[in-house]
């Protein structure tokens, strides 16, 4: 049996109603505990997670990640989806979704921010 598999788990004694918080032993955080608390989802991990989750929620195939910004405890990811395919494809209706992930990559929220025809550009941007 490998060392990682064989771990001893200690049972805590039942709390005594007379025990005060100050009397309980203080446990120092180990380096491993501190690194776990500090670990945060990297941008390269957040983008594909957001794409996968929005695909599952909408049933549509995401076209790409168009924005990624850090949030307080996670990431806000912008993803484009073709919501209505048309002929010619330059008239497809594209939707921009904003997906918020926590630091572990779990979905906190998502919303459709806007819809537009593929051939239309934002003001100030060059059409492609």
KARA-V100502 format. One record per pair of residues at least 24 apart in sequence whose ideal C-beta (glycine too) atoms are under 10 Angstrom apart, sorted by sequence separation. I is the first residue (numbers start at 1). J is the second residue. D is the distance in Angstrom with one decimal. If there is no record, write none. Layout:
# KARA-V100502
i & j & d
I & J & D
I & J & D
This chain:
# KARA-V100502
i & j & d
44 & 68 & 9.5
46 & 70 & 9.1
53 & 77 & 9.3
55 & 79 & 8.8
75 & 99 & 8.3
76 & 100 & 5.3
77 & 101 & 6.7
92 & 116 & 9.8
93 & 117 & 6.2
94 & 118 & 5.4
43 & 68 & 5.5
46 & 71 & 9.8
50 & 75 & 7.4
54 & 79 & 5.2
58 & 83 & 8.2
75 & 100 & 7.4
76 & 101 & 7.9
92 & 117 & 7.1
93 & 118 & 7.6
94 & 119 & 9.8
43 & 69 & 9.3
49 & 75 & 8.7
50 & 76 & 8.9
51 & 77 & 8.0
53 & 79 & 9.3
54 & 80 & 9.9
55 & 81 & 8.1
74 & 100 & 6.6
75 & 101 & 4.9
91 & 117 & 5.6
92 & 118 & 4.4
94 & 120 & 9.0
43 & 70 & 8.2
50 & 77 & 3.6
54 & 81 & 6.9
73 & 100 & 9.9
74 & 101 & 4.7
75 & 102 & 8.5
90 & 117 & 7.7
91 & 118 & 6.7
92 & 119 & 8.5
46 & 74 & 7.6
47 & 75 & 8.3
49 & 77 & 8.2
50 & 78 & 8.6
51 & 79 & 5.8
66 & 94 & 9.9
72 & 100 & 10.0
73 & 101 & 9.5
74 & 102 & 4.2
75 & 103 & 8.4
90 & 118 & 5.6
91 & 119 & 6.4
41 & 70 & 9.9
46 & 75 & 4.1
48 & 77 & 9.6
50 & 79 & 5.9
63 & 92 & 9.4
67 & 96 & 8.6
69 & 98 & 9.9
71 & 100 & 6.2
73 & 102 & 5.7
74 & 103 & 4.9
83 & 112 & 8.6
89 & 118 & 6.7
90 & 119 & 4.2
91 & 120 & 9.5
40 & 70 & 8.6
45 & 75 & 9.0
46 & 76 & 9.1
47 & 77 & 6.1
51 & 81 & 9.5
66 & 96 & 6.9
71 & 101 & 8.0
72 & 102 & 9.5
73 & 103 & 5.0
74 & 104 & 8.0
75 & 105 & 8.5
88 & 118 & 9.3
89 & 119 & 9.1
90 & 120 & 9.5
46 & 77 & 6.0
47 & 78 & 9.9
63 & 94 & 7.2
66 & 97 & 9.7
67 & 98 & 8.2
68 & 99 & 10.0
71 & 102 & 8.4
72 & 103 & 9.3
73 & 104 & 9.3
74 & 105 & 7.9
79 & 110 & 8.8
81 & 112 & 8.7
84 & 115 & 8.7
86 & 117 & 8.6
88 & 119 & 8.7
41 & 73 & 9.9
43 & 75 & 7.1
47 & 79 & 8.5
63 & 95 & 9.7
71 & 103 & 9.0
74 & 106 & 8.3
76 & 108 & 9.4
83 & 115 & 6.6
86 & 118 & 8.6
40 & 73 & 8.3
41 & 74 & 6.7
42 & 75 & 9.4
70 & 103 & 10.0
74 & 107 & 9.8
75 & 108 & 9.7
76 & 109 & 9.4
77 & 110 & 9.2
84 & 117 & 9.4
85 & 118 & 9.8
40 & 74 & 7.9
41 & 75 & 6.5
43 & 77 & 9.1
65 & 99 & 9.4
74 & 108 & 6.8
81 & 115 & 9.8
40 & 75 & 9.0
60 & 95 & 8.2
62 & 97 & 8.2
73 & 108 & 8.9
78 & 113 & 7.6
80 & 116 & 9.7
82 & 118 & 7.8
58 & 95 & 8.4
60 & 97 & 9.4
62 & 99 & 9.8
71 & 108 & 8.5
90 & 127 & 10.0
80 & 118 & 9.5
58 & 97 & 7.5
57 & 97 & 8.8
54 & 95 & 9.9
57 & 99 & 8.9
54 & 97 & 5.4
53 & 97 & 10.0
54 & 98 & 9.5
54 & 99 & 5.6
51 & 97 & 9.9
53 & 99 & 6.4
50 & 97 & 8.6
50 & 98 & 9.3
51 & 99 & 8.5
53 & 101 & 7.9
50 & 99 & 4.2
49 & 99 & 8.6
50 & 100 & 8.8
57 & 107 & 8.1
50 & 101 & 6.1
56 & 107 & 9.4
47 & 99 & 9.7
49 & 101 & 6.2
53 & 105 & 8.7
58 & 110 & 8.7
46 & 99 & 9.0
52 & 105 & 9.7
53 & 106 & 9.0
54 & 107 & 8.8
57 & 110 & 6.5
47 & 101 & 9.7
53 & 107 & 5.0
58 & 112 & 8.8
46 & 101 & 5.7
49 & 104 & 9.7
50 & 105 & 8.7
52 & 107 & 9.9
63 & 118 & 9.4
45 & 101 & 9.3
49 & 105 & 4.6
54 & 110 & 6.1
46 & 103 & 9.6
48 & 105 & 9.6
49 & 106 & 8.9
50 & 107 & 8.3
53 & 110 & 7.4
49 & 107 & 8.5
54 & 112 & 9.8
46 & 105 & 6.7
41 & 101 & 6.8
45 & 105 & 6.6
50 & 110 & 8.4
41 & 102 & 8.1
40 & 102 & 9.8
41 & 103 & 5.7
40 & 103 & 5.0
41 & 104 & 6.5
42 & 105 & 10.0
39 & 103 & 7.7
40 & 104 & 8.8
41 & 105 & 5.0
38 & 103 & 9.8
39 & 104 & 8.7
40 & 105 & 10.0
41 & 106 & 9.5
37 & 103 & 9.8
